[in-house]
């Protein structure tokens, strides 16, 4: 009985962690074709903003968590405009270049880069990885310089659930509920709102969407901010549970990355299915060997196997089955 | 004053020139065709009008304003509707969502047009909740027209409406376009290499060869099958 309960709670725990870690990354990857290796550091921003709002400004924890999400979304918007789309550097350079080339001698002016200075990173998987990896290094070191090697943590709220010899943190159960709510929110946004419809149109065919009057730049910026906000919310939720140091994002990135790769291109369905499968594997192995390390090893092995046999991820496989069925008819 | 005016438009993909010094104009209320064989630059011409390709030189004016440097989404908001080659409906959105994508341009627009497009193409109303990728080629073409039309454009651009569609549907689409032009006063510029479509739709027609406009036909000349066939023959 206790063992069964343990297993169930371990599964919920893994599922919630994977879903929350992956949601923001999955949206940004699925819609913009950008792999954000600084995703863990966006979670760091959310976690730090929440913690500092509580410890420094005495804001109540639930409000502080929303603050964490909003701060990270705003931060994401800045990153999108500067690093991902390059809109800000391009505008600055367009203003700077003419006077500069007028003052320089002709030969030197010919060496200046033209406009636009940089191309957006949309749909450039490898390039976006390099750029965001650089960003993640800057962010980790930046956090270390500003806040030091660690900051004070907020206490885990809500106490323990217990049943005989079994006891479990009630807050972690709430997290499982929140992870389902986040999935529902993402589904609602993409299936039913005007923004969601435009975003899906932009993924399918961004040139046609533009010819339909969709401001694709704004859609991309909004998407990146939304994905960043979710990452920040994840950081906020886990702020009471993980130790507050500049490298805390790393543990999230691995799981998120694996979940997105295993899930495939479909954001909600892919994330649910891969979090379900990977969570089940991790929980059973952890429970059987009574070791978290073995659980993680099993999770990574499952991911490798999934990729070997389902190269398009789970949703890629479903899509293939559907196409085959349609052709059979 | 012409609704659309291209003067001296030259365009290229990388180093390969595709349009050379093209002059063309379309008056309010006209249906104008551009004909020519594969690869003469017809689709590229439309792309420079839509704003998906920036010309190397020359100007595109619309309603008497120079729009050469405007982005495609801004031109769409000013009333240029585009029906791309191969339709390019959004396959994973439903029929109704595709139509609503067209509506995003004129937000708060009258529901009137939304219903009107379904009256032109009743088959779309039947399939409103189906995903667009499951429609036949002809139905996708109708959907692409509906999606552009619902934005209430002044100028509608069609890129090879007959391509890959069975002949009976092609005739129907030509008729529908004439009806839309009559009823709503929508100006239409289309490119085609199907002789029947050119003759049944166009009031006036330009002929293109190797990226240049080489002839302009109207009235008698447009009625003469031989002349048109000459520009389309392989």
Interface residues (C-beta under 8 A of the other chain):
Chain A: X194 X197 X198 X200 X201 X204 X205 X207 X208 X209 X210 X211 X212 X213 X214 X215 X216 X326
Chain B: X50 X51 X52 X71 X72 X73 X76 X77 X82 X84 X88 X90 X91 X92 X93 X97 X100 X101 X102 X104 X105 X134 X147 X148 X151
